[in-house]
């Protein structure tokens, strides 16, 4: 279960109790500026990367492109949203799943 879901469940469970009011005061004090590493930000980013990974894998699946376990692991373990956005764009046009990782974006086959 994701941290964000756990936080939401905790807030609902505590409700209007004294503990819930204290929780809300603590959470309202937390900085939400990007890059601060707050629990909510971390959970949000984890959710975003999970969604991006599912999107990339889904596009490859719909296109009938086989995905090896090592490619799947590389996609699902990535935490860099910019890189994943690039992979998502590439997933629409690559011929092989491994071509997602071509850093120059050059997925042309070498001239034999």
N, C-alpha and C positions, 0 to 999 in steps of 0.2 A: 504494500500500500504506500502511496507516495506521501511525502512529508506534508505537502499542501493539503491533501485529503485528511491526514491526521490532525492538522491544525484546525481545519474546518469542523471536524467531529468534536474536537476538544471544546471549541467555542460554543457549539450547539449544546453539548452535554453540560457545560458549566452554566450556560444560560444567564439568568439574572441573580444567581447566587452570589454571596460575598466573594467567593473565589473567582467567579466569572467576572465580576466587576473589577477585581484586582487584575485579572488576566487582561481585560480590555485596556486598563490604564497602562500596563506594562507594554502591550503591543502597540498602543497609540504613541508611545515614546520612542519606539524603534525607528531608526532612520530607514527610509525606503529609497535613498539615493542609490542608483546603480553602482555596482562594484563594492558595496559595503559588506557583502557576504551574510546578510541577515538570513534567518531561517526561511522566511517567506520568499525572499529573492532566490535562494538556493533551490527551494522546492519548485518555484516557478520555472527556473531555468532547466531543472531536471525534466520537468514536464514538457517543456518546449523541445528539448533534445530528443526525448522519447517520441514525441509527435513527428518531428522531422525524420527520424529514423524510420518510423512506420510509413511515412509518405514516400521516402526514397525506395524502400523495399516494395511497397505497393506498386509504384510506377514500373519498377523492373519486372515484377510479377505479371502485371497486366500486359506488358510488352513481350512476355515470354522469354525474358533473359534469365538464364540460370544464375543463381547466387550461391557461391561456395560458402562453407562455414566460416572461413577466414575473412571473406568479404563481409558477411553478415556481422561478424564480431567487430570488425573495424568500424562499420556504420553504427552499430548499436552502442559501442563504447565511446564514441566521439562526444566531446562536450563543447566543441567550438561551433557555435551557431552560424558564423559566417562561412566556415568550411562546409557545414551541412547544407546551407543554402546553395552553395556552388554545386555540391553533389546532387541536390534535388533538381537544379536546372539541367545538369548534365545527364541525369537519369532519363530525361525525355529523348535524348538523341544518341547515347552511346550504343555501341554494338555488343560490348561485353561489360559485365559489371566492374571488372578490374579497371576499365577505362575511366571510371569516376575519379580515380585517384591521380590521374595524370596532372601534375601540378601546373604545367604550362597550358592546360586546356586543349592541347593538341591531341585529338583522338584519331587522327588520320593513321591509316596503316602505313608502315614503311614501304618505300618503293623497292621492289625486289630486282 
